[in-house]
Amino acid sequence: MKTLPDNPHLDHLRQQAKELLAGLRDVDPAATLADAATGLGNYIYEQVEAALAAGTTEEQRYADRSVRHLLAHLPTRTTLERLLDAVA
C-alpha cells in the first residue's frame, strides 16, 4: 500500500483515491469508495487483533512494531473528510 506524505496535497489524495478505487473495481465493478474504506478498516482491525493474540515475546515485539507502523501511516480524520468531499 502506498503511504501518504507528511502534508499531502488534496489533488494528490484525490488522484490516489481514484487509483485505489479503480483497482478495487477491477475485482468488483460495483465497488464504491465506502467499500474501499470498509476494506481498509477491516484490514486494520485484523492486524490489531493479530497483535493482541501474539503468544511469544518475539511475536509480540513483531506485532507491536507492525501495528505502530500501520497506525503511523494512516491519514487523519480531517484528511479523510477532505478527500471524501473532493471525490464526491
C-alpha positions in Angstrom: 0.0 0.0 0.0 1.3 3.5 -0.8 2.0 5.8 2.0 1.0 9.5 2.3 3.5 12.3 2.5 3.5 14.3 5.7 1.5 17.2 4.2 -0.4 15.6 1.3 -1.9 17.9 -1.3 -5.6 17.4 -1.9 -5.1 16.8 -5.6 -2.6 14.0 -4.8 -5.1 12.4 -2.4 -7.9 12.7 -4.9 -5.9 11.0 -7.6 -4.6 8.3 -5.2 -8.2 7.6 -4.1 -9.4 7.3 -7.7 -6.5 4.9 -8.4 -7.2 2.7 -5.4 -10.9 2.7 -6.2 -10.2 1.7 -9.8 -8.1 -1.2 -8.5 -10.9 -2.3 -6.3 -13.3 -2.1 -9.2 -11.1 -4.5 -11.2 -12.2 -7.1 -8.7 -15.7 -5.8 -8.0 -17.1 -3.5 -10.7 -19.9 -2.2 -8.4 -17.4 -1.2 -5.6 -17.7 2.2 -4.0 -15.4 4.4 -2.0 -17.3 3.3 1.1 -16.4 -0.3 0.2 -12.7 0.7 0.0 -12.9 2.4 3.3 -14.6 -0.6 4.9 -11.9 -2.9 3.5 -9.2 -0.7 5.0 -11.0 -0.7 8.3 -11.3 -4.5 8.3 -7.6 -4.8 7.4 -6.6 -2.6 10.3 -8.9 -4.5 12.7 -7.3 -7.8 11.7 -3.8 -6.5 12.2 -4.6 -5.2 15.7 -6.5 -8.4 16.6 -3.5 -10.5 15.4 -1.1 -8.3 17.5 -3.3 -8.8 20.6 -3.3 -12.5 20.0 0.5 -12.8 19.7 1.8 -15.5 22.0 5.5 -15.4 22.3 7.6 -12.4 23.3 9.1 -12.5 19.8 5.7 -12.4 18.1 4.6 -9.6 20.5 7.6 -7.4 19.6 7.0 -8.0 15.8 3.2 -7.4 16.2 3.8 -4.2 18.2 6.2 -2.8 15.5 3.8 -3.8 12.7 0.8 -2.2 14.3 2.7 1.0 15.3 3.9 1.3 11.7 0.4 0.7 10.3 -1.2 3.3 12.6 1.6 5.9 12.0 0.8 5.9 8.2 -3.0 6.3 8.4 -4.3 9.6 7.3 -6.1 11.8 9.9 -9.8 12.1 10.0 -9.6 15.6 8.7 -7.6 14.4 5.7 -10.1 11.6 5.0 -13.0 14.0 5.2 -11.4 16.4 2.8 -10.7 13.6 0.5 -14.2 12.3 0.6 -15.6 15.8 -0.1 -13.2 16.2 -3.0 -14.0 12.8 -4.6 -17.8 13.1 -4.2 
